Amino acid sequence: MTAPAPTTTIFETMSRLAQETGAINLGQGFPDMPEPPELLAAAAEALLQRSNQYPPMRGLPALRQALVGWYARHQGLPLSEEEVLVTSGATEALAAAILALVQPRDEVILVQPLYDAYLPLVRRAGGLVKLVHCRPPEWRLDPQDIADAISPRTRLLVLNTPNNPTGTCLDRSTLEAIGALCQQHDITLLCDEVWEATLVDGSEHLSALHIPSLRDRTVKVGSAGKIFSLTGWKVGWAIAAPALAQKIAAQHQFLTFTTATPLQHGVAQGLNLPEDWFVTHRQRYAQAKARLVRGLQQAGYVVLPNSGTWFVSVDLAASGLPVDDAQLAQDLVREAGVAAVPVSAFYADTPETGYLRLCFAKGDEVLDEAVARLARYRVNQRRA
């Protein structure tokens, strides 16, 4: 089976438009805040005084140990180093897992809206995709829809919690129902949990690994870039029962083989920072989110509630705006000077078109100027 040629992502497209037009970029999900000096210093020290040679293929022991400790402290997950594989970013972890677990003609269930890498990676492995939808505006996932999509050829289910772009999280009852289905049909779960440390509403992250029926059949994917707001470091990991982890490692060794040694040292030291560091770090994003949401609401935009990620979604119909989100995103970047991402871009089929995603991981002045521009756009639209 020949995989289709990849296309330019919506994130790259909107970022390029923002550069060309001088628009404020609230489209691509990268932070525009001061970077954690503790991690920068740790990586610099490692660069100059430790090693810049190949680390072990499965990751530095110090980082794997730090991940085991961090998940025990922050999520109550008992893990072993044998279950941890360090990768060059979370997307590489996803790729290695999919290549390890999907054979040509195997069926894979994906849930829309979905991160744009899932579909091309499954196709690259020769898999066949079945699509299931979350239901807006609550973005609820019905386990019965997953059950209806299962066939004797289903091998893998891919979930994303907290979800990008919606910021919603799967609750325990949904994960337990999914676990029962995976157990009944011998399906492996690939659970993209890279946004696990971005919950700013006071809730706690529930990993698929917390569900007994999923503990030995789940690959959990995480990201230092999301935990520490250092997206350019591209340090990620896959966590799975030893037999699954070994299969993924066998693919990882022929993808990137290893990840930058000084950055692994930096992340290891970061994971060992005290709890109050992580609380303070999250508070910056909670304040930024509140600032953007408050400004948007005052300008007449209806913002959907969510728990995690660096994004909020605007309900276009409820806001009295055209529901063609792709066209509106083009209009906003050119007429309002603000780049956003249409949620329909996170669909491979029958997209929801009435929602727009905005990134709040920016400084106060940037958010305030973006809100002012969006408010003027609303006023001009009413006059037109």
N, C-alpha and C positions, 0 to 999 in steps of 0.2 A: 504494500500500500504506500503510495507517495503522499507525503504530507503537503498541504497547501503552503504556498510561500507566505511567510509572515508579513503583516502589514504594519504601518506605523501606528503606535498606540495613541489613544486619545490624550494621554498625559503629555506625550511629546508634541502632539499637534497643538494643544492649547498653550503649552509653554512656549512654543515657537511663535505662536500668534501674539502672546503677551510680550515677548521680546520685540517683535516687529512693530507693535503698536504702542509700546510703552505702558501697557496695562499692568495693573496690580495682579500678580499671579496667585489667586486662591484656588487654582485648579490642581496642580501637582502637589502631592502630599509630602513636602519637605519642610522642616521647621526653619523659621527665620528668627531664632532667639539665640541668646548667648549659649555657647556650647559648654558642656560640663568640664571645668578646668581640671578636676581630679582625674578624669579619664585621659585628657590630652597629656597631662604630665606623666601619667603611668605609661602611655604608649611611647612618649618621647624618651623616657628613661629606658624602656625596653629596646627601643631602636638604637640607642647609643651605648648601652651598657650590657645588654643581654645578647640575644642572637637574632640574626637576620637570615638564617639558613632554614631549610625545610623543617617544619615541625612534624610530629607523628601524623600519619594519614588521617586518623580518627580525631585529631585535635590534641592540643597540649593537655597533659594530665592536670595541670593547674586550672585550666578553664573547665574541663569536664568535672573536676571536683567542685569548682565554684558553682557550676550549674546545678549539681546535685544538692548542694547546700542552699542555694537560692530558692529552688523549688520547694524544698522542705520547709524553709522559713516562711515563704510568702504564699504558698498555696497548699501546704500540708501534703505534698506529694512525695512518697518514699520512692526514690530512684537509686539506681546503681550506675557507676561510671560505664559499665558495659552496655548500658542502654542509650548512651549519649554519643552522637556523631556531630562534630563541628563541620560546618559547610561554609562556602563562600557566598553568604547571604541566604535568606530564607527561600528565594526562588530556586537556588541550586538544590536546596533540601527537597523542595517540591519535585524538581526534575529528577533527582536521583531516586526518590521514592516511586514516582510514576514509572520510570524506566525499569525499576526493580520489580514492580508488582503487576504491571500490565503487559500482556502479550498480545500480538496481533489478533484482532477480532474479539478480544475481551470487551465487555461492556462496562462503562464507567458512568456513574450517576453524578452529575454536577447540579448545583443549586444556584438559580439566578435570583438576584443579580450576583455576578461572580467576578472575582479578580481575573484580569484579562489573560494571565499566563496559563490558567488551568487548561483551557480548551486546546491551544496549540501544543502543549506538552503531551496531553493524552493522544492527540492525533499523531504526534511525532513517534510515540510508542506503538502506533498501529491500533490503538483502542477505538471503540465505537462509543459515542456519547449519547446519553439520555439526559434530558433536561427537566428539572423540577423547579417550580417557582415558589418564592416567598410571596406572601400576599400583602400588598400595601393597603393603607398607610402604616399599619403596625409592623409590616414585614414579617408576618408569622409564617413559620414553616410547619406544615401539617405532615406528621409522619406517615399518614395514609397515602399521601402523594408519593412518598418514597417507596412505600410498599407496592403501589401500583406500577412503579417503574422497574421493579426488580424482575429479572428473568433468570433462567438457568445459566446464562452466560455472564451475569453480573459478578464482577470481581472486586470492584473498588467503589467507594462512596467518598466524595470530597466535600467537606464542610469548612466553613469559615466563621469562627466566633471568637471575639466580636467581629461582626461582618463589615467588610469594606465593599460598598460605600455606605451602608445604612447605619452602621454603628450599633446595631442591635445584637443581643446575646441570646444564645440558646439556653433555655432553662433546664433544670434537672429532669422534669417529666418528659420533655421532648428528647433529651439525650438518652434517657432510659428506654423510651420507645424505640429509638433508633438502634440502641444496643441490642434490644431483643430481636430486631429484624436482621442485624448483622450476624448475630449468633445463629439464628434460625437458618440463614441462607449462606453461611460461611463467607461473609464479605469483610474485607479489610476497610477500615476507616482511615482516611488521610485528613487530619484535622489541622487546618491552618489557624494557629492561635497567635499570630505575630503581634496582634494588638492587645494582648492579655494584660499589659501593664499600663494601659491608657484609660482605664475606667475612672472617670472623674465625677461620677454621681454618687460615690460612697458604696457602690456594690463591689462584690468580690468576684474575681474570675473563677468560673467553673470549667475545669478542663475535662475533655472527654476521658482522660485517664482517671478521673475520679469515679467513673461509672464502672462497677465490677465487670459487667458483661463486655466492656470495651477495653479493659486494661491490657489484655494481651493481643488485641487485634487492632490497635490504634497506633498510627504514626503521628506524633505531635510535632508541629513545626513552630520554632520560635525565632526571634530576631533581636540581636543587640541594638541594631539600628533604631528599632521602635522603642525599646526599653530606655535607651540613653539619648535618643534624639540625635543619633549620629548615622544618618542613612548612608553616607558615603563610605563607611567602614566596611560594609558588606560582610558582616560576621553573623551567621545564622547557625541553626542546628536542627537536627531531627532527633526525636526521642521515641524509642520503641522497645518492646520486649527484645531480648538478645537475638533471637532467631531473625526477627524482622530487621533489626538494626544491622545485622551482618549482611543481609541481602542489599540493603541500601548502601552500605559501605562499599560493596563490590562495584556498584555503579559510580559512586562518588570518586573512587580512585582513578577512574578514567574520564571524569568530567573536569574537575579542578585539582584533584588529588589532595591539596592542602589549602590553607587560608593563611594570610599574612601573619607571621609569627609575632611581631610587636603588637599588632592589634589584638591578637588573642590574649597576650599578657595584659593589655589595657582593659579588655572586657572582664577578664578574671578578677582583676583588682576592683573594678567597678561593681561587680556582683557581690563583693564582700563589704561594700559600704554599709553603714548602719541604716536601719529602717527609716529614721527621720529624714535621711537624704532622699529616699524615694518618695516619701510623703511630700516634701518640699518641691521636688521635681514635678510631681503630678499637679500640685496646686497652681503652678504657673499655667498649665494647660486648662485647668478648671476655670481660672480667672479669664484666660483668653477666650474660651468657649462662651462664658457668660457675657463677656463684652460684645462678641459678635452677635450672639443670639438677641441680646437686648437691643442692640442697634438695628438689626434687621426687623425685629418686631415693631419697633417705634417707626420704622419706615414703611410698615404695612405688609411685610413679608411674613408668611406663616411657616414656622420652622418645626419640623417633626422632632419629637423627643427621641433621644438615643442615649446609650451608656458609654460607648468606647470609640476609639479611633481619634483622629485629628480632624474629623469632618462633621458637618451638619448638613441636613437636606432641607431644601425649600419645597413646599407643596405649591406647585404653580397654579393649579386650579383654585385652591383655597386662597391664594394670594391675588386672584383676579388677573393672572397673567396667561398668555398663550401656553398651551400644554405641549407644544413642539419644543422639547427641551434642547435638542440639538441646534435648532435654528436660534432659539433664545440665547444659547451660549455664544453663538457667533455674533448675535446682535450686541450682547453685553460687552464682549471684549472690544468691539469696534465703537459702539456708541456710548457705553458707560465707562470704559476703561478698566474693566474688571474681568479677569479670566476665571471661569468656573468649568466644571465638568458635568455634562449631561448624564444622568443615571442610566439612560437608555444605552450608553456605550458599554455598560457592564452586562449586556445581554447578547447572546448568540442567536436568539430566536424570539419572536413575539415580545418585543420590549415594552416595558412601562415607559411612557414618554413624558410624564407629568412632574418630574422631579429634577432638581439641580443640586449638585454637591459642591460645597464650599469648604475650604481648609481654614481652620482657625489658628493653626500653629505659627502665628506671626506676632510681631511686636504691636504694642498698643497703637502707635501712630499709623502703621500700615492698615490695621483693622479699622481704625476710625476713618481714614481716608477712603477705604473701600466702601464702608457703610455710607459715607457722604455721597460718593459717586452713585451708588445703587439707589439712594433716596432721590437724587436728582433725576435719575432715569425714570423712576416711578412717576414723579411729577410731570416730566416731559411726556410720558406715555398717556397720562390722563388728559393732557392738553391737546394731544394730537387727534 
